[in-house]
């Protein structure tokens, strides 16, 4: 207790000279002295209240800036996402689906409403899937057989004319200047130029060179080309040869002036030799095979 008291007085410089001499005789004096010497070399950090306030204010502003910037970027990203979604939906609505049958082939497929289409050789159909049930419109180039599911009006547009139905089976052919429609079931409305013709089951109509060529009945239950036959009615030889080229994917050249006689009948679409033989016999022509994919017709 006495030692602690003397230590306290020594630290406070309250010892007399005699007490100092006695205190130095203490075995721990050297330790006390070392502690005092090292403590005197320690420095406290200068404290500046104004500087500290300024630093806190700067950091606070930085934090606010980061939050504001983050919010700004969030709204920008959200706007970009919304615009992207909008463009995607718009693009989807504008996408046109195309189905094609190459020369020598046929192509069967279904529409979004389960309507069925079979394309004849070298034919193409284009339509938009988006909102199809309420907008059943398509464009045809060539020839196709349709089995239409019941629903909204179904319209086939070609470069020559239009066909409108509700639910039926029919065939449409649009080649060059010739436009043919046959109704196999139900009722169809055919629009060609300013003329409108309504067909019921078993009726057909043919327009050629901007005029009504044929309107009569047929006993056929399906288009003949589905059974590998090409049917012609009052058809020019040039158009017949074009159709043979499509069905067999070949080239046929006609030498000299050939007949303008119109042809009515059927040709096979799965036997080229027989098809050419029928044409040669009918028009008194000679057939020459130039290569596997090229033939030549000329007068005898």
C-alpha positions in Angstrom: 0.0 0.0 0.0 2.9 2.3 0.9 4.6 1.5 -2.4 1.5 2.4 -4.4 1.2 5.7 -2.5 4.9 6.5 -3.2 4.5 5.6 -6.9 1.5 7.9 -7.2 3.4 10.8 -5.6 6.4 10.1 -7.8 4.3 10.2 -11.0 2.8 13.5 -9.8 6.3 15.0 -8.9 5.2 15.4 -5.2 8.2 13.5 -3.6 10.7 15.4 -1.5 14.4 14.9 -2.3 14.8 12.5 0.6 11.7 10.6 -0.5 13.1 10.5 -4.0 16.4 9.0 -2.8 14.5 6.4 -0.8 12.2 5.6 -3.8 15.1 5.0 -6.1 16.3 2.3 -3.8 13.1 0.4 -4.7 13.9 -2.8 -6.8 11.2 -1.9 -9.3 12.3 1.7 -9.8 14.1 0.9 -13.1 10.9 -0.6 -14.5 8.9 2.4 -13.5 11.5 4.7 -15.1 11.4 2.7 -18.4 7.7 2.9 -18.6 7.7 6.7 -18.1 10.5 7.2 -20.7 8.6 5.2 -23.4 5.3 6.8 -22.6 6.7 10.2 -23.2 7.5 9.3 -26.9 3.9 8.4 -27.7 1.9 11.0 -29.6 -1.9 11.3 -29.8 -3.5 11.9 -33.2 -4.5 15.5 -33.8 -8.3 15.9 -33.8 -9.8 18.4 -36.1 -13.6 18.7 -35.8 -14.1 20.8 -39.0 -12.0 18.4 -41.1 -13.9 15.4 -39.7 -17.3 17.1 -40.5 -16.2 17.9 -44.1 -15.1 14.3 -44.7 -18.4 12.9 -43.4 -20.3 15.3 -45.6 -18.3 14.3 -48.7 -18.9 10.6 -48.0 -22.6 11.2 -47.6 -22.8 13.0 -50.9 -21.0 10.2 -52.6 -23.4 7.6 -51.2 -26.4 9.7 -52.4 -24.8 10.0 -55.8 -24.3 6.2 -56.0 -27.9 5.6 -55.0 -29.2 8.1 -57.5 -27.0 6.7 -60.3 -28.1 3.2 -59.5 -31.8 4.2 -59.7 -31.1 6.0 -63.0 -29.5 2.9 -64.5 -32.3 0.7 -63.2 -34.9 2.8 -65.1 -32.8 2.8 -68.2 -32.4 -1.0 -68.1 -36.1 -1.4 -67.5 -36.9 0.9 -70.5 -34.6 -1.1 -72.7 -36.2 -4.4 -71.6 -39.7 -3.1 -72.3 -38.7 -1.7 -75.7 -37.0 -5.1 -76.5 -40.1 -7.0 -75.6 -42.3 -4.6 -77.6 -40.1 -5.0 -80.7 -40.1 -8.8 -80.2 -43.9 -8.9 -80.1 -44.1 -6.6 -83.1 -41.6 -8.7 -85.0 -43.5 -11.9 -84.2 -46.6 -10.4 -85.6 -44.8 -9.5 -88.8 -43.1 -12.9 -89.4 -44.3 -14.6 -92.5 -44.3 -18.4 -92.6 -43.5 -19.9 -96.0 -44.2 -23.4 -97.2 -42.8 -24.6 -100.5 -42.9 -27.7 -102.7 -39.9 -28.0 -105.0 -40.1 -29.2 -108.5 -40.8 -32.9 -108.7 -42.1 -33.0 -105.1 -45.3 -32.3 -103.1 -45.6 -30.9 -99.6 -48.3 -31.5 -97.0 -48.6 -29.5 -93.8 -51.2 -28.1 -91.3 -52.1 -24.6 -90.4 -52.5 -23.3 -86.7 -56.2 -24.1 -86.9 -55.6 -27.7 -88.1 -56.6 -26.8 -91.7 -54.6 -29.0 -94.1 -52.8 -28.0 -97.2 -51.0 -30.1 -99.9 -48.8 -28.1 -102.3 -48.3 -29.4 -105.8 -44.8 -29.2 -107.4 -43.2 -25.8 -107.7 -45.8 -24.1 -105.5 -45.6 -21.8 -102.5 -47.9 -20.6 -99.7 -47.1 -17.7 -97.3 -49.0 -16.7 -94.2 -48.7 -15.2 -90.7 -49.2 -17.5 -87.7 -49.9 -14.7 -85.3 -53.7 -14.3 -84.6 -54.3 -16.9 -87.3 -57.7 -17.9 -86.0 -59.1 -14.4 -86.5 -57.2 -13.7 -89.7 -57.1 -16.8 -91.9 -55.5 -15.2 -95.0 -52.7 -16.7 -97.1 -51.1 -16.2 -100.4 -50.6 -19.0 -103.0 -48.3 -19.2 -105.9 -48.9 -22.3 -108.0 -51.4 -25.0 -107.0 -52.7 -26.4 -103.7 -55.4 -28.6 -102.3 -57.1 -27.2 -99.1 -59.1 -29.0 -96.3 -60.2 -26.0 -94.3 -61.3 -26.3 -90.6 -64.5 -24.5 -89.7 -64.0 -21.0 -88.2 -63.6 -17.5 -89.4 -63.5 -16.8 -93.2 -60.6 -18.5 -94.8 -59.2 -16.6 -97.8 -56.7 -17.7 -100.4 -55.1 -14.9 -102.4 -53.3 -15.3 -105.7 -51.9 -12.9 -108.3 -54.9 -13.8 -110.4 -57.8 -14.0 -108.1 -59.1 -14.8 -104.6 -61.1 -17.7 -103.0 -63.1 -17.2 -99.7 -64.6 -20.0 -97.6 -65.7 -20.9 -94.1 -65.0 -24.6 -94.0 -64.6 -26.8 -97.0 -62.3 -28.7 -99.3 -61.2 -27.2 -102.6 -58.3 -26.9 -105.1 -56.8 -23.7 -106.4 -54.4 -23.4 -109.3 -52.8 -20.1 -110.4 -50.3 -20.5 -113.2 -49.4 -17.6 -115.5 -52.7 -16.3 -116.9 -54.7 -19.4 -115.9 -56.8 -19.5 -112.6 -58.7 -22.7 -111.7 -60.8 -23.5 -108.7 -62.6 -26.8 -107.9 -64.9 -27.3 -104.9 -65.0 -30.8 -103.4 -67.0 -30.1 -100.3 -69.0 -27.1 -98.9 -69.1 -23.8 -100.7 -66.5 -21.4 -102.0 -66.6 -17.9 -103.4 -64.3 -17.1 -106.2 -63.3 -13.6 -107.1 -61.6 -12.9 -110.4 -61.2 -9.3 -111.6 -64.7 -7.9 -111.1 -66.5 -11.2 -111.4 -67.6 -13.3 -108.5 -68.6 -17.0 -108.8 -70.0 -19.2 -106.1 -69.2 -22.9 -106.3 -70.7 -25.8 -104.4 -69.6 -29.4 -104.2 -68.6 -30.9 -107.5 -68.3 -27.5 -109.4 -65.3 -25.9 -110.9 -64.4 -22.7 -112.7 -61.5 -21.8 -115.0 -60.4 -18.3 -116.0 -57.8 -17.9 -118.7 -56.4 -14.7 -120.3 -58.8 -12.5 -118.2 -62.0 -14.3 -119.3 -64.2 -17.1 -118.0 -63.2 -20.2 -119.9 -65.0 -23.0 -118.2 -67.7 -23.4 -115.5 -69.1 -26.9 -115.2 -69.4 -29.9 -112.8 -66.9 -32.6 -112.0 -67.4 -36.1 -110.5 -63.9 -36.1 -109.0 -63.6 -36.5 -105.3 -60.0 -35.2 -105.0 -57.6 -33.3 -107.3 -56.1 -35.8 -109.8 -52.5 -34.7 -109.0 -52.9 -36.2 -105.5 -53.2 -39.6 -107.3 -50.2 -39.0 -109.5 -52.1 -37.7 -112.5 -52.0 -34.3 -114.2 -55.4 -33.2 -115.4 -55.8 -30.7 -118.3 -58.9 -29.1 -119.8 -58.6 -27.1 -123.0 -55.0 -26.4 -122.2 -52.3 -25.1 -124.5 -49.2 -27.3 -125.2 -46.8 -24.7 -123.8 -48.6 -24.9 -120.4 -48.7 -28.7 -120.5 -44.9 -28.8 -121.1 -44.4 -26.4 -118.2 -46.4 -28.6 -115.9 -44.4 -31.7 -116.9 -41.2 -29.8 -116.2 -42.5 -29.0 -112.7 -43.7 -32.5 -111.9 -40.5 -34.3 -113.1 -38.0 -31.5 -112.5 -36.7 -31.6 -116.1 -36.2 -29.3 -119.0 -38.2 -29.7 -122.3 -37.5 -27.6 -125.3 -39.8 -27.6 -128.3 -38.2 -27.2 -131.7 -40.0 -25.5 -134.7 -43.5 -24.3 -134.6 -45.7 -26.6 -132.6 -49.5 -26.9 -132.7 -51.9 -24.5 -131.0 -54.3 -27.3 -130.5 -55.9 -27.4 -127.0 -55.5 -30.6 -125.0 -58.0 -32.2 -122.6 -57.0 -35.3 -120.8 -54.6 -36.7 -118.1 -50.9 -37.5 -118.0 -49.1 -39.5 -115.3 -46.9 -37.6 -112.9 -44.9 -40.6 -111.9 -43.8 -41.9 -115.4 -42.1 -39.4 -117.6 -41.7 -41.7 -120.6 -45.5 -42.4 -120.8 -46.3 -38.7 -120.3 -44.0 -37.7 -123.2 -45.3 -40.5 -125.3 -48.9 -39.3 -124.9 -48.0 -35.8 -125.8 -45.9 -36.9 -128.8 -48.7 -39.1 -130.1 -51.3 -36.4 -129.7 -49.3 -33.6 -131.3 -47.4 -35.8 -133.9 -44.0 -34.9 -132.4 -40.7 -36.8 -131.9 -39.1 -37.0 -128.5 -35.3 -36.9 -128.1 -33.6 -37.4 -124.8 -30.6 -35.0 -124.6 -29.6 -36.0 -121.0 -31.2 -37.4 -117.9 -32.8 -34.0 -117.2 -33.3 -32.5 -120.6 -35.6 -33.5 -123.5 -36.4 -32.1 -126.9 -39.6 -32.2 -128.9 -39.9 -31.5 -132.6 -42.2 -32.2 -135.5 -42.0 -35.5 -137.3 
